Amino acid sequence: MDKVMSVSLGEAKRKLGQLLQELHDNGGQYLIVADNQVKAVLLSVDSYNWMVERMEDLSDAAELLEAQLSNEPMMPFEEFKEDLHDLAVVAERRDEGVITFEELKRKLKKDDTLS
């Protein structure tokens, strides 16, 4: 984990640009202290992204564990793969034009797919 340093609120205000550059270059975290209390945390984008990813991983693990403990049925792997494929197809086609339901029916009737 990144090293944690503390800085007073006044110093953080005066040196904000320098602190940001240091976090960008070296990572780490700064605890911003005022009135002998930590009021905020300043951290690099990499540290923030790492923390968000870990929280998402832990949340997913907790949901899985909860489902297992409550004996909830889980989706079979093959069904999951099919759903994932369907989502990929939708993502690939997201820029295609949209047609109305009436237009779809006309096209299907024209092709003798719909009577």
ABEGO torsion letter per residue (X at the ends): XBBBBBBBAAAAAAAAAAAAAAAAAAEEBBBBBBGGBBABBBBBAAAAAAAAAAAAAAAAAAAAAAAAAAGBBBBBAAAAAAAAAAAAAAAAAAABBBBBAAAAAAAAAAAGABX
